[in-house]
Amino acid sequence: MQTELLEARASDSLSIHPRVGVIVPKHRRKVVERNRVKRRLRELVRVRLLPRLEGIDLLIRAKPEAYDSTFDQLATDVTAIGYWASSMSR
């Protein structure tokens, strides 16, 4: 699945709990900017995705546009990925 700021891939997991990986490529940005995006995405995954998902492996990759986005914009995309992934895990 692709959103404006993120790409996501999901697969069934043999584990009963969800696993989520976050990838933030350099995209010719500074380390501080990259770490900010990683921290934001990890927090959104922890709060919005993990409580809803069961038995799924999810990979989220930030697009270059994610560097210039706000927390709320990332939250909207993570929520959309959550709905998509939860429909797959059933």
Legacy VTK file of the C-alpha trace (Angstrom):
# vtk DataFile Version 3.0
C-alpha trace
ASCII
DATASET POLYDATA
POINTS 90 float
0.000 0.000 0.000
1.168 3.528 -0.696
0.063 6.760 0.876
1.273 10.265 0.188
4.149 9.973 2.679
4.627 6.247 3.329
4.803 2.844 1.696
3.720 -0.296 3.512
3.950 -4.033 2.983
2.333 -6.688 5.107
2.390 -10.443 5.419
0.927 -13.029 7.724
3.075 -13.945 10.671
3.487 -17.221 12.505
3.677 -15.223 15.719
0.528 -14.227 17.598
1.765 -10.696 18.201
2.380 -8.122 15.461
5.837 -7.071 14.341
6.418 -3.709 12.679
9.585 -2.467 11.009
10.223 1.186 10.170
12.596 2.217 7.377
13.619 5.839 6.881
16.114 6.183 3.992
18.585 9.044 3.981
17.157 10.820 0.914
20.080 13.291 1.121
18.878 14.681 4.424
20.697 15.314 7.679
20.814 12.762 10.467
18.762 14.980 12.776
15.897 15.119 10.266
16.045 11.381 9.654
15.970 10.590 13.369
12.998 12.923 13.865
11.003 11.044 11.224
12.002 7.683 12.759
10.973 8.768 16.251
7.637 10.078 15.020
6.862 6.913 13.086
7.870 4.615 15.953
5.595 6.509 18.348
2.674 6.423 15.917
3.157 2.695 15.395
3.296 2.100 19.147
0.155 4.102 19.906
-2.027 3.584 16.825
-1.041 0.323 15.156
0.175 -2.222 17.678
-3.012 -2.279 19.800
-5.107 -3.073 16.693
-2.993 -5.620 14.844
-2.784 -9.368 15.418
-0.484 -11.911 13.815
0.914 -9.729 11.057
4.322 -8.521 9.988
4.268 -4.944 8.716
7.008 -2.904 7.082
6.651 0.876 6.779
9.018 2.872 4.587
9.118 6.666 4.549
9.080 8.479 1.226
11.153 11.666 0.745
8.008 13.745 1.321
7.810 12.443 4.913
10.750 14.658 5.910
8.710 17.821 5.311
5.486 16.581 6.880
3.946 17.351 10.239
3.200 14.820 12.964
-0.508 14.997 12.133
0.112 14.278 8.455
2.180 11.219 9.365
-0.530 10.177 11.821
-3.151 10.279 9.069
-1.057 8.036 6.830
-0.202 5.608 9.646
-3.892 5.362 10.548
-4.748 4.570 6.914
-2.063 1.870 6.885
-3.498 0.527 10.134
-6.967 0.115 8.631
-5.465 -1.579 5.590
-3.292 -3.921 7.660
-6.054 -4.822 10.115
-8.290 -5.855 7.222
-5.511 -8.175 6.038
-4.932 -9.792 9.418
-8.492 -11.068 9.782
LINES 1 91
90 0 1 2 3 4 5 6 7 8 9 10 11 12 13 14 15 16 17 18 19 20 21 22 23 24 25 26 27 28 29 30 31 32 33 34 35 36 37 38 39 40 41 42 43 44 45 46 47 48 49 50 51 52 53 54 55 56 57 58 59 60 61 62 63 64 65 66 67 68 69 70 71 72 73 74 75 76 77 78 79 80 81 82 83 84 85 86 87 88 89
